[in-house]
């Protein structure tokens, strides 16, 4: 059976991703001063204006000047110095206030910071090393990462920060066999012609794809409207948390509905999703399944999860219920247990704000700790 599946990604300069970056950077600012800080920050960006709202609680006060500097640094690092949106001239409105005492009451008892459902997923794509991520979202993000890196390094000129990509894969009996089409819309300087933009875009698309997988020229839809000069928040308002499918698995797996960015790890819609990704990835890496979906649920103020579910999509090599029992017997799924296991009380979140929270490379500073494979050997030995 053959079928097509499509995933999209967006760049760090997309209006929604600017907002995710600002929210996560404000979170990092708080955690750098007080690792037990509580933070839930929402950001709105539009033409030369940023509005920040949300709730925080910290034993170390954060000044308005520090928040303002953090916002400007985010915009500068992304690369916005345009007439309609510039790190130098943007007006910043700060509406942050103290966390609700009613919410704090449950979290102070080590309970979940909210109710909700979360999912984790991993997939071994036959014939491809996509870091246990579905291939379409992996390639969509890689195209944009490579393009952004070249822009930051000055290797290309005239390409601006705002961009979106979309990859449509063809599958045959669950195995990816080719790319049907690619859409890439990238903001550019007014002086650039369509042909110049297309030439740059094709070069970085080709770099990101497996050898021999470049689709026909007619199936490369680059700036389909013909012009993309007005972009970023000047062209489209951005909000934190509007790209949750881009942030996760590109539509290959369900999403619980809660966004990640701007939330400290007591919020289980972030930390529990990280833990389930960690578990699913290690299950697949251990060879217990080629695909693994996990779901968990919590009630606000309650430590233990209410439910835990597994579905290996008929790829499991062992009894799924035995895998579930292993998790319940060996993994602490309370918010405190997750935070301790993944070492989440660190200012590690700004890099998650673009190009996905999953399928990234962990490092010695604690970034993307949920991508480690340190549980896979234990899983192998138990089965």
FINUPA-759150 format. One record per residue: residue in one letter; x, z, y of N, C-alpha, C in turn. Coordinates in steps of 0.001 Angstrom, whole numbers, plus 500000, padded with zeros to 6 digits. Last residue first. Example, Ala and Ser with C-alpha at 12.3 -4.5 7.8 and 13.67 -1.06 7.14 Angstrom:
// FINUPA-759150
S512850507080497750513670507140498940512900507870500030;A513190507800494310512300507800495500513200507800496700;
// end
This chain:
// FINUPA-759150
X514559528519492387513665527581491698514453526676490759;X516428530024493578515213530722493110514290529806492351;X518383528296494439518719529249493371517499529949492796;X517069526942496509517497526224495309517728527180494148;X516787529046498363515597528406497783515943527658496501;X519450529484498960518671530549498323517409529987497685;X520020527043500206520715527422498969519983528532498230;X518352527067502515518136526081501451518819526452500135;X518811528649504645517934529194503599517850528282502380;X520305527339506541520938528448505830520051529104504781;X519994525202508235519640525016506823520197526144505963;X518551525308511571519587525625510580519063525431509162;X516592525021513414517007523809512710518120524070511691;X516229527338514763515231527024513746515546525733513002;X518080527275516796518412528051515596517451527754514449;X518330525889519238517725525248518066518104525957516765;X521067527723520493520082526666520718519615526086519385;X523101529505520019521749529890519626520688528858519900;X525654528749520350525066529519521450523637529951521146;X526440527071518354526919528453518287526338529338519386;X523511525037517589524885525264518015525219526747517987;X521493522509515903521782523891516317523229524048516726;X520081519538516974521263520104516326521499521536516803;X516623518582516199517791518701517081518930519401516342;X514194518552514998515100517464514686516347517467515541;X512134519762517735512558519707516334513409518468516064;X511300519495520259511790520825519893512387520817518490;X511947516555522229511454517239521036512099518585520787;X512764515493524621513228514849523387512935515672522138;X512800518484526603512712517022526482513313516576525162;X513035521226526349511946520702527167511818519184527137;X515091522461525095513967522045524255512931521237525021;X516917523269527044517186522031526302516046521566525401;X515654525751527912515619524549528753515933523264527971;X516112527901526089514912527078525976514894525811526827;X517739530089525873518080528914525062517034527802525157;X518503532976526565518133531872527458518516530524526858;X517102534920523837518237534365524572517748533271525516;X515684535922521584515689536610522876516909536211523709;X515789534775519048515076534060520099515092534733521463;X516817534714516317517593535154517487517052534499518765;X515457534296514011515893533098514732516653533413516015;X515012536946513181515579535962512260516170534771513004;X513815538168515445515108538635514928515780537579514060;X511431536693515674512367536771516803513752537181516326;X510260537250513189510615535878513550511663535871514660;X509846540027513412510678539479512340511147538067512635;X508086540167515575509402540787515676510345540232514625;X505823538796514480506532538281515667507937538858515807;X506178538596510880505682539276512077506408538694513297;X507276537496508660506544536606509545505819537347510664;X510034537715506830509242538556507723508578537659508772;X510350536501503610510443536169505032509499537057505835;X509909537127500913511275537151501437511406536961502948;X507265536961500079508090538056499544509430538205500277;X506287534682501347505641535969501611506517537141501173;X507988532731500214507968532968501668507406534356501964;X507299532921497494508675533180497930508702533508499422;X504640532088497619504948533477497237506369533852497653;X505013529402498262504287530271499191504587531737498894;X506251528545495937506976528460497203506337529402498218;X504137528963494206505360529747494008506233529703495267;X502362527096495093502001528497495256503196529424495006;X503577524692494366503484525047495778503179526535495977;X505819524361491734504478524832492096504455525287493562;X508111521654492477507766522944491867506367523326492340;X508216519371493875508883519347492568508641520645491797;X505748517790495885506410519024495432507004518844494039;X504271515755496904505697515474496692506441516683496118;X501653516049497755501894515515496405503349515140496153;X501968517413500178501523516014500165501850515318498841;X502417520090500313503590519224500184503221517764499940;X501153522608502080500733521334501507501940520417501503;X500239526010502547501266525003502293500644523763501684;X499478528782504699499031527649503881500187526669503713;X498417531973505535499584531100505379499219530043504353;X496817534306507790496807533321506709498106532542506704;X497389536295509582496106536354508885496057535396507703;X500551538000509884499701536807509987498419536966509175;X500930541270511332500987540376510178500109539150510396;X500330542512513907501669542098513476501639541000512412;X498086541951516554498247542268515127499581541702514647;X497776541030519146498022542452518963498243542875517527;X495727538340518218496456539013519279496561540511519003;X496256537013514985495323537617515935496132538390516968;X497357533888513494497563535248513992496370535692514830;X498348531629510858497431532059511920497671533523512247;X500027528633509745499927530086509822498934530433510930;X500983525978507560500126526481508637500083528000508564;X503260523392506692502879524795506640501958525110507809;X504211520650504772503412521096505911503026522553505681;X506749518581503630506174519928503591505464520234504902;X508243516309501397507454516504502604506812517879502508;X509561516440499090510016515415500034509316515538501375;X510596519629497731509564518647498079510185517610499007;X512867520918497050511630521405496426510456520479496713;X515308520392498206514834519484497169513566519936496478;X516160521766500361516480522345499051516023521467497897;X514990520343502411516441520218502220516878520769500865;X512353521280502172512650519880501883514146519687501618;X512789523979502870512113523640501614512425522198501218;X513895523730505414514719524249504323514103523971502956;X511667522730506816512906521956506743513783522422505591;X509824524835506551509518523520505996510784522689505825;X511211526905507934510865527038506522510602525678505888;X511445525809510538512622526284509813512340526342508310;X508743525429511155509634524279511070510879524649510259;X507988528106511200507425527231510166508213525936510046;X509429529028513427509694529579512102509155528665510995;X508251527538515497509676527388515196509995527893513784;X505694528567515387505883527137515114507348526847514800;X506268531171516163505815530940514788505925529462514418;X507048530771518875507997531316517891507560531063516450;X504676529524520117506029528975520176506864529462518988;X502526530998519442502348529552519402503679528835519592;X503324533622519817503538533035518496503266531538518455;X505076535011522248503953534089522116504144533304520820;X507477536187522229506369537009521723505101536170521586;X509242534316523411508983534251521967507981535260521419;X507690533000526463508690533799525757508299533901524285;X506991529758527652506500530956526972507632531690526270;X507728527304528648507422528355529601506986529666528981;X506416525247526019507278525450527184506766526545528117;X504452524920523968505603525804523797506243526208525130;X500817524857523594502100524314524039503195525361523886;X498525524942520945499246525692521963500571525037522301;X497625523315518867496999523210520168497719523939521274;X498687522929516340497757524034516552497087524041517899;X498729519716514907499261520619515925498225521699516201;X499595517911511848498679518540512815499426519399513825;X501937515149511716501441516435511228500482517011512259;X502503512809513002502575512808511540501970514080510939;X502599513034515731501310512732515124501333512675513610;X505178513798516445504726512449516752503420512047516103;X505853516430516097506109515502514997505498514119515206;X506559517762519082506591518172517676506884516994516745;X506430516762521636507298517921521403507492518218519925;X504458514819521406505844514392521650506809515525521303;X502371516617521256502656515773520087504063515188520200;X502398517827523781502637518652522596502893517826521334;X502469517366526591503098516434525653503392517137524329;X501598519210528396500712518068528134501297517082527129;X503063521425529293502319521503528037501410520346527730;X502809521299532834503433521882531647502498521763530446;X502122518173534424501725519541534079502512520015532869;X502285515742537094502750516333535843502265517759535680;X500845512781538480500986514239538481501405514749537105;X502574509888539268501637510497538321501886512005538304;X504309509062541233503396508078540661502320508680539781;X505751511253541904505222510461543001504199509440542503;X506745512246539520505576512907540116504994512178541321;X507763509008538211507892510450538348506650511051538970;X507559505995540253507449506771539027507621508247539279;X507635502821541329507071504120541699506831504908540421;X508548500756539636509407501302540683508938502684541108;X507988498792537490507852500246537376508839500889538360;X506545495771536412507195496501537500506940497992537308;X505299494608534227506239493790534981506986494535536070;X503782495909532414503119495524533662504006494648534531;X505641496440530319504614495405530137503881495007531416;X508489497291529919507754497313531191506637496264531188;X508721495517527015509515496281527976508877496148529361;X508084495136523900507272495170525114507954496098526118;X509081493245521458509686494224522354508939494176523684;X508095491139520102507547492452519748508236493595520497;X509534488973520830508137489009521258507487490362520978;X511940489417519487511884489593520933510450489701521446;X511537491339516470511620490079517199511399490321518692;X513291494540516127512171493617515961512386492322516735;X516098495672514448515617495226515746514454494250515540;X517299496435512101515899496815512320515361496414513686;X519966496123511567519050495123511046517583495394511320;X520709499543511538521222498174511518520199497233510890;X518328501631513263519157501319512094519572499845512128;X518539502002516899517864501622515655518841501482514485;X519940502474519206519242503599518589518694503283517207;X520949500038520066521886501104519698521214502213518900;X518604498660520746519399498213519591520355499300519126;X517877500068523075516998500072521908517804499729520657;X519962499368524708519870500761524263518839500952523161;X519566496574525058520863497092524590520716498503524018;X516998496438526106517264495903524768518574496442524206;X517412497561528675516535498217527704516828497738526285;X519078495651529886519555497024529672518731497711528589;X517313493441529861518636493351529220519191494748528924;X515141494337531378514968494012529961516308493977529229;X516241494555533916515720495749533243515626495497531742;X516829491847534357517908492847534361517469494123533650;X514283490685534294515296490275533313516437491291533231;X513018491801536485512496492076535136513553491763534083;X515553492974538825514602491987538319514101492417536933;X515977495606541191516216495048539865515124494046539477;X515365496813543579516148495578543635516321494915542273;X514077499185543015513278498055543486514051496744543453;X515076500727539913515235500504541350514507499222541758;X512672501866537474513886501160537893513913501014539404;X511351503422534548511402503310535999512727502670536417;X510396501838531583511391502636532281511358502350533775;X508813501592528589508570501490530029509554502392530738;X508754500039525595509616500863526446509281500567527908;X507566499635522374507202499608523783508164500526524528;X508026497726519499508546498809520338508055498576521766;X506793496936516184506904496715517623507490497935518302;X507517497243513475506569496205513875506693495889515361;X510294497788511584509649498123512850508780496945513279;X510358498651508047510669497861509230509928498354510452;X509820500368506008510476499106505649510807498249506875;X509499503660504824509599502781505994510398501528505660;X507361504448502156508747504188502536508783503286503764;X504721504628501363505366505817501921506799505625502356;X504113502004500556504038503113499609504864504315500084;X505665500950503311505206500414502024505284501528500994;X505191500869506841505492501599505618504962500832504412;X506408500081510000505652499595508840506143500342507607;X506111501733513173506793501482511906505841500890510876;X506376501520516520505419501305515431506180500897514184;X507256503560519195507758502815518042506664502742516986;X507675503886522608506702503925521514507197503020520399;X508621505690525585508878504749524495507816504914523420;X509046506048529112508273506311527896508657505280526844;X510528507551532049510467506540530989509585507015529839;X512218508327535032510937508324534327510900507208533285;X514806508030536374514574509028535311513303508877534484;X515974504526536597515573505813537156515067506748536055;X518518502195536733517511502795535854517236504211536344;X520602501480538372519272500982538693518165501503537816;X523248501197535998522797501379537370521379500832537521;X525070502852533421524095501853533837523635502189535253;X526903504845533329527212503627532578526227502507532872;X526648507360534405526923506267535318527259504961534622;X525824509392532829527259509101532809527636507967533762;X523062509261533158523791510422533677525293510156533773;X522545506811531808522230506962533232523025508107533841;X523293507459529202524011506389529909523769506473531415;X521352509413528694522772509769528671523598508724529421;X518996507899528792519232508950529791520707509335529853;X519357506250526549519207505650527866519504506669528969;X519420508165524520520581507303524732520539506672526119;X516832509257524777518031510093524934519251509258525251;X515236507018524184515200507605525528516398508504525788;X515901506577521484516005505497522472516105506080523875;X515192509046520344516604508641520400516820507520521415;X512402509095520419513168510035521249514615509588521408;X511837507036518602511294506991519961512088507893520896;X513059507953516259513604506776516939513102506679518379;X511420510211515698512878510345515783513481509180516574;X508929509093515459509177509991516591510681510182516784;X509410507528513112508940506907514357509198507801515568;X510254509271511014511174508296511595510705507748512947;X509972512820510925509365511496510744510116510457511564;X512962514653510072511877514341511001511250513001510612;X515293515265508778514033515774508218512875515661509206;X517183513731510128517195515180510283515854515793509880;X517111511170509277516422511447510536516264512946510745;X518561509026507448518922510365507883518303510599509262;X516789507141504983517192507355506370517538508822506625;X515718506784502462516728505834502906517247506071504311;X512663508206503085513470507558502055514432506540502668;X512581511057504967512277509631505002513222508904504047;X511336514030504421512518513277504020512137511805503971;X510003516219506772509791515022505954511129514364505660;X508231519106507832509499518412507592509236517272506627;X506548521427509950506556520211509133507981519706508971;X504171523909510895505551523476510749505598522330509766;X501675525145513170502089524306512051503602524085512078;X499361527775514012500601527027514246500955526249512987;X496588529210515708497148528603514500498373527785514887;X495785532414517312495954530974517204496496530537515865;X496202534998519831495655534478518583495957532996518498;X499270536356521146498001535647521291497467535332519903;X501448537841520523501111537729521935499839536947522189;X501203540101517781501274538737518284500809538694519733;X502808543373518145501792542437517688501998541058518266;X504419545409518994505025544376518145503995543418517558;X503183546790520921503089547347519574503643546382518532;X503371545167523094504211546360523077504192547053521716;X501324543382522623502697542951522380503636544142522305;X499044544845523395499212544410522007500641544036521681;X499607545318526148499277546415525238499505546034523782;X499865542911527457501081543677527179500828544773526147;X497177542242527810498007541447526902499242542241526489;X496482544242529626495742544136528368496507543306527343;X498075543792531830498319545005531042497609544944529701;X499311540562532489498148541418532276498510542615531399;X502314540232534394501566540033533156500399541013533064;X502333539480537916502634540341536778501746540030535577;X502748536028539013502346537413539192502595538185537907;X503545533031540850503762533922539706503295535337540039;X503375530996542667502185531825542476502322532744541267;X505158529204544892505365530174543813504167531122543739;X505761525945545722504794527026545903504868527940544683;X507991523878547339507787524693546138506853525845546472;X508606520564548258508003521838548653507613522603547393;X511635518713548151510389519092547493509896520453547994;X514123518006549146513014518136550095511702518603549472;X516021517921547075516386518458548383515170518818549228;X514955516663544933515322518071544773515643518718546115;X512180514569545611513613514841545733513872516329545594;X509960512117545725510236513316544935511744513541544908;X509764509920547393508531510608547022508730511862546195;X512443509148547658511643509444548847510399510253548496;X514531510858545269513774509714545744512917510121546939;X516179512097543337516496512166544766515868510935545414;X516347513333540212515382512895541223515874513187542640;X517717514124537902518167512952538642517225512460539719;X517907516451536464517178515335535864517525514034536589;X519259518010538339519922517675537077519216516531536349;X517292518249540377518580517590540642519246517139539358;X515316519687539049515002518354539572516283517566539842;X516717522076538484516102521275537421515894519836537877;X517383522977541053518445522585540127517902521733538986;X514858523634542072515626522532542679516731522054541742;X514202525804540374513373524603540420514165523422540970;X516247527638541019516092527145539649515293525853539619;X515699528150543701516955527499543336516883526910541929;X513219529467543399513320528220544163514582527449543791;X513995531751541979513028530823541401513148529463542073;X515703532912543864516232532506542561515299531513541872;X513900533442545944515022532515546169515612532024544848;X512287535371544839511708534070545149512799533027545348;X514068537222542273513671536946543655513046535558543782;X513232539323539710513677537964539995513172537607541389;X514201542563538509513420541704539403514078540338539607;X514252543602535304515164543151536353514416542190537267;X512218543974533625512817545191534167513840544876535257;X509367541851533910510795542006533685511277543305534305;X506844539629533329507132541060533392508596541247533022;X504551537112534507505863537569534060505927539093534106;X502358534352534487502528535800534411503924536130533903;X501576531647536812501725532288535516502010533761535642;X502802528721538551501857529819538366502096530437537001;X504132526551540938504416527380539764503394528503539720;X504222523293542112503472524550542132503728525283540827;X505959521023544090505918521713542797505177523031542992;X506033517878545720505535519250545673505560519751544232;X506381515080545996507229516021546732506681517447546796;X503550514429544278504419513862545305505074514951546157;X503680517027541760503098515817542323504010515351543449;X503526519324539109504372518523540006503617517289540465;X503081522582537942502441521333538349503387520614539299;X503668524898535326504167524154536481503336522896536693;X503446528205534069502891526852534127503377526188535410;X504807530703532025504887529968533286504306528567533123;X505141533674530910504224532575530599504030531782531882;X507165536242529692507052535095530596506024534109530043;X508806539260529605507616538528529166507341537435530186;X512058540333528648511118539866529666509959539116529017;X514090541204527076512736541601526677511685541176527704;X516406540472528284516022539740527077514632540107526569;X516961539933531476516275540942530671515742540248529417;X518471537827532427518570539111533116517946540254532312;X517890535707530835519305535931531143519520537285531813;X515126535651530863515794536169529664517279536426529902;X514694534485533423514232535845533126514984536435531933;X515852531950533018516306532812534108515917534263533835;X514267530944530937515686531249530702516255532165531776;X511836530593532403511910531498531250513351531911530977;X512732528633534134512317529926534692512279530980533585;X513134526656532247514281527149533013513967528483533684;X510560526146531352511531526715530420512767527255531141;X509432525104533739508863526290533095509858526953532150;X511072522844534158511018523920535146510497525200534512;X510499521358531832511873521775532133511882522932533131;X507762520870532108508248521650530965509652522192531235;X507893519283534426507192520577534458507604521460533287;X509223517078533463509808517826534580509202519221534612;X507306516262531638508539516850531124509332517559532225;X505331515183533234505012516350532406506272517049531914;X506799513006534446506246514118535232505909515362534413;X509898512151532907508447511996532912507840513187533647;X512550512731532650512050512452533989510574512151534051;X513070512934529978513144514167530766512596513990532175;X510699510590528485512013511042528939511922512357529685;X508665510610525508508837510444526955510170511051527366;X507378508830522642508163509891523254508251509603524753;X505085508093519954505654507873521276506517509059521679;X504484506385516857504747507609517609505329507241518963;X502489504801514372503116504763515687503325506158516237;X502369502959511384502236504268512033503069504270513307;X500749500783509075501522500968510296501299502372510832;X501104500091505534500361500554506705501320500693507877;X500619499061502137501361499014503396500467499498504534;X500842500000498805500000500000500000500876500000501244;
// end
